[in-house]
Amino acid sequence: MTLLKTMTAQHIYITEPSRSRTFRAGWVIKDPWTVLENAGVVVAGGHIKKIVAPAPKDASVKDLGPGVLMAPLVNAHLHLELSALKNLLPLGKGFAPWVAALLRERDAAGTPTLTAAAQKAAASLHDMGVGLVGEISTLGITREMLHTSGLTGVWFKEFLGDEQAYPGHEEQDPYIKKQFPLSFSAAGHAPHTTAPQLLTALKKRTRAAGLVFSLHVAESDVEKNFIAGIRGGWTDFLASRGIDTTAWPVGNKTPVSYLHDLGVLDNATLGVHLLHVTDRDLDILAKTGCSICLCPRSNQNLHGRLPDIASLLARNLSPALGTDSLASCDSLGIFDEMAFVRQFYPQIALPDLLAMATINGARALGLGQHGGTLDTGRSAQLLYLDITARTPADVMEKVTAYGI
Ligand SMILES: [Zn+2]
């Protein structure tokens, strides 16, 4: 059965789980560096078999029109379960007041409200051209809805504080499971919120399962100062929540060097944000092969600061894009995130930007063989944009500006 779902007047999300057929469009973006005119994508058995250019003309070909056919976008970092908090939290007034308000409003909303808003947000992702996600869940309420949403990706159970109940009982582990289209993995929250022994234990579990481990890294001044050893308000805040940090090996470190010392950075770790990084941190990230996800709109709203994307690209760190949650960002759309990056980083080459929105995210989630491009063997999920373009460069121009 083909799901050929018209999402808006402008684009169509296509899932072809089994039938053999060819989808033709005026332009096909095979990958960010390969744009083909008048091409067809041949799918069979739920996978892409090949791309043919020029596209054949026969009755078996589904002609989508003169627009652009491409891989669905990847939102490598979001929190669906915070969707109910949209427009409820203070932005631009510092990180600590935002965190305090988040905890208060999340409790006040209650599980039914959080669940309903998360379901609505999950259902809207295909509408926005997003097909592959890295969902972070602290409360655990989005696991089943993601499973039934038709989305591909990784659902991460996020751990904070110094809870000891998990992990350890591997045969009874309720969270870790590597499978397609949706894996279940674990995430730490951040170096300044999750105890070091818990971070290393979680990393050990995800590593053994061949899954990506994720955490926020180097996002705020609060985090940077705490890891540097400046005790104060944050230590007191954690203590008020019953978390004793006196034995944590912080002091004279950056968040990246701290995590490196703990041994949790490798090519199956996805660090999110990286707003506060030194040259040495960049060397560590490059050497360990750690993946990176950036959420520039959220950073701008929460911290009034943007990541140094040029330095990351210069070291071939290939960042992915995410949105974080609706509690700090206007939408979960990656077309919107691309448009924002174009505006604030006009020097980034457009294929590099589209890679951030597609293949970099798929790879960062350990799903580079399943999505992010229309290469042979990838999942038969396609996105058609009803836009008119004259040249390959014009295609890139219009696709990366589609969210404007
Ligand atoms: Zn986040």
Residues whose N, C-alpha, C, O or C-beta is under 5 A from the ligand:
A	BS01	ZN	D324
